[in-house]
Amino acid sequence: MNTIILFKMTSFSKKNNLKQFLIKLCAVSLAAIIVISIVFNLFLADKFQAINQILQINNKETIESVKDKLRAEIQSGLDKDRILNENDAKLLSDFYQKIKRELNEAK
């Protein structure tokens, strides 16, 4: 009689252990899926979006959109009194003079 009770208790214990194992397995799997999803969204989605934008350069609508944005920026620059601030103007002037000197030396 004791053997039957002991066998029933061990089989119940095994079922209980299996149930706990499956619950833990599901919890760990769900946690892993959530972590992978968060990592993907935080780090990789931006990279894929940038690559996708680069690949869309051949698209005619994208080219037209870039042209329109460039025209709008040029127009907004022309509407301003000064396009460059004094530091940028000095820096570009020095750079231009250096290139001009090097080109004259190359002749």
DONU-882928 format. One record per residue (C-alpha): x negated, z, y negated; residue number from 1; residue in three letters. Coordinates in pm, 1 decimal. Each point is the difference from the previous one (the first is absolute). Layout:
% residues N
<miti x="X" z="Z" y="Y" n="NUM" res="ala"/>
...
END
This chain:
% residues 107
<miti x="0.0" z="0.0" y="0.0" n="1" res="met"/>
<miti x="-278.9" z="84.3" y="-235.4" n="2" res="asn"/>
<miti x="-157.7" z="-336.8" y="69.9" n="3" res="thr"/>
<miti x="316.1" z="-185.1" y="-99.7" n="4" res="ile"/>
<miti x="27.0" z="195.2" y="-324.3" n="5" res="ile"/>
<miti x="-368.0" z="-57.1" y="-70.6" n="6" res="leu"/>
<miti x="39.7" z="-374.5" y="71.9" n="7" res="phe"/>
<miti x="302.3" z="-23.8" y="-231.2" n="8" res="lys"/>
<miti x="-187.3" z="184.3" y="-274.7" n="9" res="met"/>
<miti x="-303.3" z="-228.4" y="32.9" n="10" res="thr"/>
<miti x="213.5" z="-312.7" y="-5.3" n="11" res="ser"/>
<miti x="183.3" z="131.8" y="-307.4" n="12" res="phe"/>
<miti x="-333.8" z="84.5" y="-158.3" n="13" res="ser"/>
<miti x="-131.5" z="-350.6" y="76.4" n="14" res="lys"/>
<miti x="311.7" z="-157.7" y="-152.9" n="15" res="lys"/>
<miti x="-34.0" z="223.6" y="-303.2" n="16" res="asn"/>
<miti x="-369.2" z="-89.2" y="-34.2" n="17" res="asn"/>
<miti x="81.1" z="-370.0" y="31.0" n="18" res="leu"/>
<miti x="271.5" z="33.7" y="-263.8" n="19" res="lys"/>
<miti x="-240.6" z="178.2" y="-235.7" n="20" res="gln"/>
<miti x="-264.8" z="-263.9" y="66.9" n="21" res="phe"/>
<miti x="239.7" z="-283.8" y="-83.1" n="22" res="leu"/>
<miti x="115.5" z="174.5" y="-318.5" n="23" res="ile"/>
<miti x="-361.2" z="53.7" y="-108.6" n="24" res="lys"/>
<miti x="-85.8" z="-359.4" y="89.0" n="25" res="leu"/>
<miti x="287.5" z="-130.8" y="-212.5" n="26" res="cys"/>
<miti x="-96.6" z="227.3" y="-290.0" n="27" res="ala"/>
<miti x="-365.2" z="-106.2" y="11.5" n="28" res="val"/>
<miti x="95.5" z="-367.3" y="30.4" n="29" res="ser"/>
<miti x="237.4" z="25.5" y="-295.5" n="30" res="leu"/>
<miti x="-264.8" z="180.5" y="-206.3" n="31" res="ala"/>
<miti x="-257.4" z="-268.9" y="86.3" n="32" res="ala"/>
<miti x="241.2" z="-276.0" y="-103.2" n="33" res="ile"/>
<miti x="69.3" z="175.5" y="-331.0" n="34" res="ile"/>
<miti x="-372.2" z="50.3" y="-69.8" n="35" res="val"/>
<miti x="-80.3" z="-362.6" y="82.0" n="36" res="ile"/>
<miti x="284.5" z="-117.0" y="-223.3" n="37" res="ser"/>
<miti x="-117.3" z="215.1" y="-291.5" n="38" res="ile"/>
<miti x="-361.0" z="-113.7" y="38.2" n="39" res="val"/>
<miti x="109.4" z="-362.1" y="15.4" n="40" res="phe"/>
<miti x="217.3" z="31.2" y="-309.6" n="41" res="asn"/>
<miti x="-258.7" z="189.4" y="-202.3" n="42" res="leu"/>
<miti x="-311.9" z="-198.4" y="81.2" n="43" res="phe"/>
<miti x="68.9" z="-330.0" y="167.4" n="44" res="leu"/>
<miti x="320.8" z="-125.2" y="-160.2" n="45" res="ala"/>
<miti x="-168.3" z="-46.2" y="-339.2" n="46" res="asp"/>
<miti x="-283.8" z="-192.8" y="160.3" n="47" res="lys"/>
<miti x="240.0" z="-228.3" y="184.5" n="48" res="phe"/>
<miti x="199.8" z="-54.2" y="-318.1" n="49" res="gln"/>
<miti x="-316.5" z="-99.6" y="-187.8" n="50" res="ala"/>
<miti x="-98.4" z="-239.4" y="279.2" n="51" res="ile"/>
<miti x="351.4" z="-144.3" y="-2.0" n="52" res="asn"/>
<miti x="-21.8" z="-61.7" y="-375.1" n="53" res="gln"/>
<miti x="-331.7" z="-178.9" y="46.1" n="54" res="ile"/>
<miti x="148.3" z="-216.4" y="272.3" n="55" res="leu"/>
<miti x="297.5" z="-87.0" y="-223.1" n="56" res="gln"/>
<miti x="-225.9" z="-172.1" y="-255.4" n="57" res="ile"/>
<miti x="77.1" z="-338.2" y="155.1" n="58" res="asn"/>
<miti x="370.6" z="50.5" y="-60.5" n="59" res="asn"/>
<miti x="118.6" z="-217.1" y="-290.8" n="60" res="lys"/>
<miti x="230.6" z="270.9" y="-136.3" n="61" res="glu"/>
<miti x="-290.8" z="245.5" y="-6.5" n="62" res="thr"/>
<miti x="-217.9" z="-247.7" y="-187.0" n="63" res="ile"/>
<miti x="274.2" z="-56.0" y="-256.6" n="64" res="glu"/>
<miti x="49.8" z="375.0" y="-35.2" n="65" res="ser"/>
<miti x="-372.6" z="52.2" y="-64.2" n="66" res="val"/>
<miti x="-0.4" z="-281.9" y="-256.3" n="67" res="lys"/>
<miti x="298.8" z="152.3" y="-180.7" n="68" res="asp"/>
<miti x="-161.0" z="344.4" y="-6.9" n="69" res="lys"/>
<miti x="-324.8" z="-147.5" y="-133.1" n="70" res="leu"/>
<miti x="185.8" z="-187.8" y="-273.5" n="71" res="arg"/>
<miti x="187.7" z="315.6" y="-98.3" n="72" res="ala"/>
<miti x="-322.9" z="200.8" y="-20.1" n="73" res="glu"/>
<miti x="-170.3" z="-267.2" y="-210.2" n="74" res="ile"/>
<miti x="300.4" z="-9.1" y="-232.8" n="75" res="gln"/>
<miti x="4.5" z="378.7" y="-36.3" n="76" res="ser"/>
<miti x="-373.9" z="-9.7" y="-75.5" n="77" res="gly"/>
<miti x="53.7" z="-261.8" y="-269.7" n="78" res="leu"/>
<miti x="273.9" z="209.7" y="-159.7" n="79" res="asp"/>
<miti x="-239.8" z="291.9" y="-54.3" n="80" res="lys"/>
<miti x="-220.1" z="31.2" y="-309.6" n="81" res="asp"/>
<miti x="-311.2" z="68.0" y="211.5" n="82" res="arg"/>
<miti x="-33.4" z="-93.5" y="362.8" n="83" res="ile"/>
<miti x="-318.0" z="200.0" y="62.4" n="84" res="leu"/>
<miti x="-101.4" z="337.6" y="-129.8" n="85" res="asn"/>
<miti x="-333.2" z="24.8" y="-182.1" n="86" res="glu"/>
<miti x="-199.5" z="128.3" y="298.1" n="87" res="asn"/>
<miti x="124.7" z="-276.5" y="229.5" n="88" res="asp"/>
<miti x="-64.8" z="-264.9" y="-266.8" n="89" res="ala"/>
<miti x="-358.3" z="124.9" y="-47.0" n="90" res="lys"/>
<miti x="-59.8" z="9.0" y="374.1" n="91" res="leu"/>
<miti x="133.8" z="-353.1" y="51.7" n="92" res="leu"/>
<miti x="-199.6" z="-127.8" y="-297.5" n="93" res="ser"/>
<miti x="-323.9" z="147.2" y="136.5" n="94" res="asp"/>
<miti x="75.3" z="-143.6" y="343.0" n="95" res="phe"/>
<miti x="72.8" z="-343.1" y="-148.4" n="96" res="tyr"/>
<miti x="-323.8" z="6.5" y="-204.0" n="97" res="gln"/>
<miti x="-201.9" z="90.8" y="309.1" n="98" res="lys"/>
<miti x="151.8" z="-283.4" y="204.4" n="99" res="ile"/>
<miti x="-53.3" z="-240.8" y="-289.3" n="100" res="lys"/>
<miti x="-368.6" z="103.3" y="-23.8" n="101" res="arg"/>
<miti x="-52.6" z="-44.9" y="374.8" n="102" res="glu"/>
<miti x="166.4" z="-342.9" y="-4.2" n="103" res="leu"/>
<miti x="-221.3" z="-111.1" y="-290.9" n="104" res="asn"/>
<miti x="-308.6" z="119.8" y="188.2" n="105" res="glu"/>
<miti x="106.0" z="-198.4" y="307.8" n="106" res="ala"/>
<miti x="-2.7" z="-327.9" y="-196.2" n="107" res="lys"/>
END
